Amino acid sequence: MQGMTTTHLLYLHGFRSSPRSFKAQRMAAAVQARHPAVRWWCPQLPPSPRAALDLLRAGTRDWPRERMAVVGSSLGGFYATCIAEDTGCRAVLLNPAVDPARDLGRYVGELTAWHDPGEHFYFAPEYVDELLALERGPVAQPERYFAVIAKGDEVLDWREMTGRYPGVRTRLLEGGDHAISDFDEHLDEVLAFLDLA
């Protein structure tokens, strides 16, 4: 498994976010510029966690397991953990959601998208149960994960995030924020870990 370069890269945005997010755009531009041969996929995820995972599993069904990797931000980090545990692929987690069923329960109802306030979606009560059903135990191969976690995250508790991923290589940012606004400073380290073709 080691030594295999990544040829297929999946990027998963966070809750209420989209492929237009700052980090997704920066990653897409860097991959396109430096690793044009890599297959890049950053889908718009549906509000239903079950539907999101179905979409991702269908879309990566033909991807080579030993040559694929996933990057996930916030709720996307929770989904990325599911994908990595299912496939054994490498994963980069950016301020990953640890207990989204607990945290998102208060958002049930009509919501707007961050990048387009005119875009509405409904977060249904059963989505909380779907999140519960996706929860996993400790990661099987911590060495296949790299986490970027900001102590200054105003949405998620960095102690919970680091506690969820023991043994995982972690870049713990002293300040920062949930969006990891200084993402450009960590991009090279993320790309190096992914070992893109």
Residue pairs with C-beta under 8 A, 6 or more apart in sequence:
1 66
1 88
4 66
4 67
4 195
5 67
5 195
5 196
5 197
6 38
6 67
6 68
6 69
6 90
6 194
6 195
6 196
6 197
7 37
7 38
7 39
7 64
7 67
7 68
7 196
7 197
8 38
8 39
8 41
8 60
8 63
8 64
8 67
8 68
8 69
9 31
9 38
9 39
9 40
9 41
9 68
9 69
9 70
9 71
9 194
9 196
10 41
10 42
10 56
10 59
10 60
10 68
10 69
10 70
10 71
10 80
10 83
11 19
11 24
11 27
11 28
11 40
11 41
11 42
11 70
11 71
11 72
11 76
12 42
12 45
12 56
12 70
12 71
12 72
12 73
12 75
12 76
12 77
12 79
12 80
12 83
13 19
13 21
13 24
13 42
13 44
13 45
13 73
13 74
13 76
14 21
14 73
14 74
14 75
14 76
14 77
14 97
15 74
15 75
15 97
15 100
15 104
15 107
16 111
16 112
16 113
16 114
17 24
17 73
17 74
17 76
17 113
17 114
17 115
18 24
18 44
18 113
18 114
18 115
18 116
19 28
19 42
19 43
19 44
20 115
21 73
21 114
21 115
22 179
22 181
22 183
23 73
23 94
23 179
23 180
23 183
24 42
24 73
26 183
26 184
26 187
27 42
27 71
27 187
27 190
28 40
28 42
30 187
30 191
31 38
31 40
31 191
31 196
32 40
34 191
34 196
35 191
35 196
35 197
37 197
38 196
38 197
39 63
41 59
41 60
43 55
43 56
43 59
45 52
45 55
45 56
45 76
45 79
46 52
46 55
47 121
47 122
47 123
47 124
47 127
48 124
48 127
48 130
49 79
49 100
49 127
49 130
49 131
49 133
49 134
50 130
50 133
50 134
52 79
53 79
53 82
53 83
53 134
56 79
56 83
57 83
57 86
60 68
60 83
60 87
65 87
65 88
65 89
66 88
66 89
67 197
68 87
68 89
69 89
69 90
69 91
69 92
69 194
69 196
70 80
70 83
70 84
70 89
70 90
70 91
70 92
71 80
71 91
71 92
71 93
71 94
71 190
71 194
72 78
72 79
72 80
72 81
72 83
72 91
72 92
72 93
72 94
72 96
73 94
73 95
73 96
73 180
74 94
74 95
74 96
74 97
74 155
74 156
74 178
75 97
75 100
75 104
76 94
76 96
77 93
77 94
77 95
77 96
77 97
77 147
78 96
78 97
78 98
78 100
78 131
78 134
79 134
80 91
80 92
80 93
80 96
81 91
81 93
81 96
81 136
81 139
82 134
82 136
83 89
83 91
84 90
84 91
84 139
84 144
84 145
85 136
85 139
85 140
88 140
88 141
88 144
89 144
90 144
90 145
90 146
90 193
90 194
90 195
91 144
91 145
91 146
92 145
92 146
92 147
92 148
92 190
92 193
92 194
93 145
93 146
93 147
93 148
93 149
93 165
93 168
94 147
94 148
94 180
94 183
95 148
95 149
95 150
95 153
95 155
95 156
95 161
95 178
95 180
96 147
96 149
96 156
96 161
96 164
96 165
97 103
97 156
98 156
98 160
98 161
98 163
98 164
99 160
100 131
101 128
101 129
101 131
101 132
101 135
103 156
104 123
104 127
104 128
104 131
105 128
107 123
108 123
108 124
108 125
108 127
108 128
109 122
109 123
110 120
110 121
110 122
111 120
111 121
111 122
111 123
112 118
112 119
112 120
112 121
113 119
113 120
113 121
138 166
139 145
139 165
139 168
142 165
142 166
142 167
142 168
143 167
143 169
145 165
145 168
145 169
146 168
146 169
146 170
146 171
146 189
146 190
146 193
147 161
147 162
147 165
147 168
147 169
147 170
147 171
148 170
148 171
148 173
148 180
148 186
148 190
149 158
149 161
149 162
149 170
149 171
149 172
149 173
150 158
150 173
150 175
150 176
150 177
150 178
150 180
151 158
151 172
151 173
151 174
151 175
151 176
152 173
152 174
152 175
152 176
152 177
153 161
153 176
153 177
153 178
154 177
154 178
155 178
156 178
158 172
162 170
162 172
169 193
171 186
171 189
173 180
173 182
176 182
180 186
